[in-house]
Amino acid sequence: MTQLTGQERAQYVQSMFTKIAHRYDLMNRLMTGGMDIRWRKEVIALAKLTNNASLLDLGTGTGDLAREAEGLFPQVKVIASDFTLEMMRVGKKNGDLKFSTADALKLPFKDRVFDAIVSGFLMRNVTDIQQALQEQFRTLKPGGRIVILDTTRPKKNLLSPFIKFHMHVIIPAIGGMLSGERDAYEYLPDTTENFLRAEELAARMAAVGFKKVNFKRKMFGTIAIHWAEK
């Protein structure tokens, strides 16, 4: 399904996440061996929040990043935003986050309103990466920070065959058993191989105006955390 583009792809992604919402967090733990919990802590640390900051967790899913921020900085004004209602419904069962429906390509927020914008596994699913970055740049205050946690195409090495087997055999098998939606867990590994390399995403961030762009790779080079300032 990664060959879909534009509105067709957006509708497929929304439908897919609606179907797997009830098993999304569990599968994240299993696919990453629980490392996604540590990565989210790193994302919030890199956002450099203060107690009075305003934070947008874009593509929040069930709200893990937003919840992490609220736990560390109780006075932060957090908005957890997603375009899949079912994901947010599942998230609401785990706390009282402020959720907001939003399309990453056309954010319903004014210019220069957030001190930080974070996202976890959002960018590989948007239909226009440049537009999504421009919208985040627009809604950040001058000096504000963007932090992106997402997959990245790994460099070829001795572990490449094992990584490929894990992504294309193990993950779809487990995902299919737990959620009944094997197709979704075939799509998600495909997005890793078809998404930008870490260096390419960094270049896209710089192209829309972000400064001090940096990144670090995780999990045998299949995950990257990017951060930058406006």
Steps between C-alpha positions, in 0.01 A plus 500: 500500500803731515447571128185697583533878486305810594149467640483125433802440720370733771170311510677165511725610787206638697301180446797282594569681827131488585508120470816446707445771763406251773833314457723789392684559829553129565643447151734798543640338813545166325645636174761708681566274799368778722764744377234742371436599864862616534491677162196701603679615815788616277257689275357693794849573634605636160192726489657691792167589658447736789202484734311777320570377146237412241547163329334337200527122473418458131379162379462417868329164450395394849695787659821336623728799429252752638454292814877475546528880476221558750660258744833681491365855470156523668460870412561456126202578278475184290281437196490143371397505135419230245277445197387151604216529748518139617863538608405800714198314643732224618735763644220667695451182701849546648468855635363847448722635222366783288449341157443691177418367153748641247646430157880534506486666156261775612527563872203681660729722709617860465855598407770493769298343786712202616833489682556144379347250259577130534388199300542124520477292183295764320715626215532171309120494467432855376433546130710817471805514728599852399153638569488329840836655592389843378188483716706412805743783423208744461340415835824504701608813682839649405755296694254211528616141457386212282579138590413212269516131593455276199633215294785546256640286222790307653839481335591156364716297738546144630174525694292605199359150424392456864344848513310427177376165636385662824314779318339294224437166672496532879317834532215413256457158663474639855293800388259274315454274801443781750293739290356288221636760255807343339482745207565791738816338631621434149443867414688633804831320426468606135485864607834459676670385180330766288541795736782754481844431633584697813728731301223568248245593767756730661547673164122540462484660845775747411325580171189635677711720727591294806841570653740286704357184342638180649409134534602174662432144385356222716421129477761385246442811291127444440383784729610864515431794727532840330497835677536862394404860585300769327 
